[in-house]
Amino acid sequence: MTNDKTVENINEVQTPASASAYRGRYWHYVEATGSRLAGESLQQSIHCDLCPRACVLKDGDRGFCFVRKNEGGEMILTTYGSSTGFCIDPIEKKPLNHFLPGTSVLSFGTAGCNLGCQFCQNWSISKSREIEILSEKASPENIAQAAKRLGCDSVAFTYNDPVIWAEYAIDTAKACHEIGLKAVAVTAGYITPEARPEFYSVMDAANVDLKGFTEEFYKKLTLAHLEPVLDTLRWLKHESDVWFEITNLVIPQANDNPDEIEHMCDWILKNLGDNVPLHFTAFHPDFRLQDRGPTPPETLARARQQALKAGLKYVYVGNVHDEAGGSTYCPNCKTLLIQRDWYEIGQYNLKGNQCSQCGQTIPGLFPSNSKPGQWGRRRQPVELNIGRITAS
């Protein structure tokens, strides 16, 4: 089915005029410096308030993310209305195991990133300077309508971090809500306290990538810092209604030390509680970190057992075939609630959001009719053109 091609017509909705010159938010002027001749104006630098990098940009400069630019003394988001590609995925691939299980999600991203992960597995999108030019044009309304036509229950902002294209993600989330669809952010959580309330106010769910649990790891391998991510996680738990799950990519010889995993699990338990799902996923050599092999499955299994022993109730493994490690169990009576073989749903023993055997309430968003979606493990690329959708 993955190779089949279907074409559907949709109503034309134009992207904003001059989308490449979309005036962004989350910035302020900094005091102009230097000298000028009589009659000449001095271009002001601007300070980006979107992420903790706090880039200061002179006229013509781009931020670390590459897609936010000072153009004539204003912040321009150069990728508004442009996507690097669309694909229908199972929601479990984000990964979200407690959010509309079995349903399909229309996933897309843009160019750029505000982290510098040496192990980036989407580096051809997030780090390429040419991808911005080659991107496909699509307005928020186009995307929402396409998702609806294709039978998706939600739209995911993923592949690169939606924080850096927050305005585009926010507008698309609003367009989704207008026609009854959910919005999902797949993010590293590297966002300022000033920007996150508006960003997350329109997100129904998020997966936050907690890449490691030491400042040394973050500085060396992501060119970022740990504390802003932890601050976002605390805020999501205590100041928002967003359903969120956490992913930790376990990298050999980098963040796979049992002590580090223990400290991370203890922090989650103390600051976020025992109901937040945690996914340990396998690393595969890529980008600038190809000096080691993939994560052994037994390392993931050990990390999962550590987390369960620490007191976390919902712990999963990913990027490897582990049916038991990918399935959901009742923390009270141990009944198999949602059986997963890769992303394929097997047994389903929930009644609404409760265990069918003991009545234990399971946190998350589950179908009220007790029937999961049937999308399965398919990954279906989609081309959005003005006037049609091509699924190939």
Salt bridges, closest charged atoms under 4 A:
ASP49 OD2 - HIS28 ND1 2.96
ASP49 OD1 - HIS47 ND1 2.90
ASP61 OD2 - LYS58 NZ 3.43
GLU71 OE1 - LYS69 NZ 3.69
GLU74 OE2 - ARG23 NE 3.09
ASP89 OD2 - LYS94 NZ 2.99
ASP89 OD1 - ARG379 NE 3.84
GLU132 OE1 - ARG62 NH1 3.41
GLU167 OE2 - ARG68 NH2 2.58
GLU198 OE2 - ARG25 NH2 3.18
ASP204 OD2 - HIS177 NE2 2.79
ASP209 OD2 - LYS211 NZ 2.86
GLU215 OE2 - HIS225 ND1 2.46
GLU227 OE2 - ARG234 NH2 2.41
ASP231 OD2 - ARG196 NH1 3.06
GLU245 OE1 - HIS279 NE2 2.67
ASP274 OD2 - LYS313 NZ 3.57
ASP291 OD1 - ARG292 NE 2.80
ASP341 OD1 - HIS321 NE2 2.59
ASP341 OD2 - ARG377 NH2 3.99
GLU344 OE1 - ARG377 NE 3.62
